């Protein structure tokens, strides 16, 4: 039995299938963790979403910003971007079943020494606090009135955390940190515009995982979202977004021995 973690898929179903074959994934005994951004930008988000849904407990996924974007567009609370590729899902006969299932996926997962989040965790958040905060968002997503969350989800302000934040402002910050953040200050002030590499980060900001004494540093965080970072592994970090949808590679790692599997993508 093995557990594999895999980077951002973004609708690249054929590449996903090739990597599944490469790692010789056995759904009868293996587990697969997906770091979010299952859909959008790639050509085959609909069959990929169906495949993951039908896999049941064999595949554990968390939500990324593109997955939340799909839900927000479907709720009529924002418009599609010109390079979105989610229309086949919106037109699918099983649309409502797929969207209902997607709304019930996790924003954050922790198990043993590992925790998985799409983008990152703010410096002050412990694993236990992050799990609790993610659950607040998950509960809101699963409510019949989840459209209220989608109406308030977008926005870059506030860009820092306070335990006293309430209502949808609080949920927005949790979502932004866990699905959009790449860099922040020592105090946890986030910068959402920076998408570059480690060498060009604006003065005063740090990769979220390099902030000294962050509360989650005793766990190994598995994440994606930052394609310019690429594959980046340290003792307590496994970052897996290697830009498949941009013509890069799709990456999986076997957690038991940290063996890396990669395939060039056809996009």
Secondary structure as the mmCIF struct_conf table of DSSP 4:
data_model
#
loop_
_struct_conf.conf_type_id
_struct_conf.id
_struct_conf.beg_label_comp_id
_struct_conf.beg_label_asym_id
_struct_conf.beg_label_seq_id
_struct_conf.end_label_comp_id
_struct_conf.end_label_asym_id
_struct_conf.end_label_seq_id
STRN STRN1 UNK A 3 UNK A 6
TURN_TY1_P TURN_TY1_P1 UNK A 10 UNK A 11
HELX_RH_AL_P HELX_RH_AL_P1 UNK A 13 UNK A 22
TURN_TY1_P TURN_TY1_P2 UNK A 23 UNK A 24
TURN_TY1_P TURN_TY1_P3 UNK A 27 UNK A 29
STRN STRN2 UNK A 31 UNK A 34
BEND BEND1 UNK A 36 UNK A 36
BEND BEND2 UNK A 39 UNK A 43
HELX_RH_AL_P HELX_RH_AL_P2 UNK A 45 UNK A 54
TURN_TY1_P TURN_TY1_P4 UNK A 55 UNK A 55
HELX_RH_3T_P HELX_RH_3T_P1 UNK A 56 UNK A 58
STRN STRN3 UNK A 59 UNK A 61
STRN STRN4 UNK A 62 UNK A 62
HELX_RH_AL_P HELX_RH_AL_P3 UNK A 65 UNK A 74
TURN_TY1_P TURN_TY1_P5 UNK A 75 UNK A 76
BEND BEND3 UNK A 77 UNK A 78
HELX_LH_PP_P HELX_LH_PP_P1 UNK A 79 UNK A 81
TURN_TY1_P TURN_TY1_P6 UNK A 82 UNK A 83
HELX_RH_AL_P HELX_RH_AL_P4 UNK A 87 UNK A 91
TURN_TY1_P TURN_TY1_P7 UNK A 93 UNK A 94
HELX_RH_AL_P HELX_RH_AL_P5 UNK A 95 UNK A 103
TURN_TY1_P TURN_TY1_P8 UNK A 104 UNK A 104
BEND BEND4 UNK A 105 UNK A 105
STRN STRN5 UNK A 106 UNK A 106
BEND BEND5 UNK A 107 UNK A 107
STRN STRN6 UNK A 108 UNK A 111
TURN_TY1_P TURN_TY1_P9 UNK A 112 UNK A 113
STRN STRN7 UNK A 114 UNK A 117
BEND BEND6 UNK A 118 UNK A 119
TURN_TY1_P TURN_TY1_P10 UNK A 123 UNK A 124
HELX_RH_AL_P HELX_RH_AL_P6 UNK A 127 UNK A 142
BEND BEND7 UNK A 143 UNK A 143
TURN_TY1_P TURN_TY1_P11 UNK A 144 UNK A 146
HELX_RH_AL_P HELX_RH_AL_P7 UNK A 147 UNK A 152
BEND BEND8 UNK A 158 UNK A 158
BEND BEND9 UNK A 160 UNK A 160
TURN_TY1_P TURN_TY1_P12 UNK A 163 UNK A 164
HELX_RH_AL_P HELX_RH_AL_P8 UNK A 167 UNK A 179
TURN_TY1_P TURN_TY1_P13 UNK A 180 UNK A 180
STRN STRN8 UNK A 183 UNK A 184
TURN_TY1_P TURN_TY1_P14 UNK A 186 UNK A 187
STRN STRN9 UNK A 190 UNK A 191
BEND BEND10 UNK A 192 UNK A 193
BEND BEND11 UNK A 196 UNK A 196
HELX_RH_3T_P HELX_RH_3T_P2 UNK A 198 UNK A 200
HELX_LH_PP_P HELX_LH_PP_P2 UNK A 201 UNK A 202
TURN_TY1_P TURN_TY1_P15 UNK A 203 UNK A 204
STRN STRN10 UNK A 206 UNK A 207
HELX_RH_3T_P HELX_RH_3T_P3 UNK A 208 UNK A 210
BEND BEND12 UNK A 211 UNK A 211
TURN_TY1_P TURN_TY1_P16 UNK A 212 UNK A 213
TURN_TY1_P TURN_TY1_P17 UNK A 215 UNK A 218
BEND BEND13 UNK A 219 UNK A 219
STRN STRN11 UNK A 220 UNK A 223
TURN_TY1_P TURN_TY1_P18 UNK A 227 UNK A 229
BEND BEND14 UNK A 231 UNK A 231
STRN STRN12 UNK A 232 UNK A 234
TURN_TY1_P TURN_TY1_P19 UNK A 235 UNK A 236
STRN STRN13 UNK A 237 UNK A 239
HELX_RH_3T_P HELX_RH_3T_P4 UNK A 244 UNK A 246
TURN_TY1_P TURN_TY1_P20 UNK A 247 UNK A 247
BEND BEND15 UNK A 248 UNK A 248
STRN STRN14 UNK A 249 UNK A 254
TURN_TY1_P TURN_TY1_P21 UNK A 255 UNK A 258
STRN STRN15 UNK A 259 UNK A 264
#
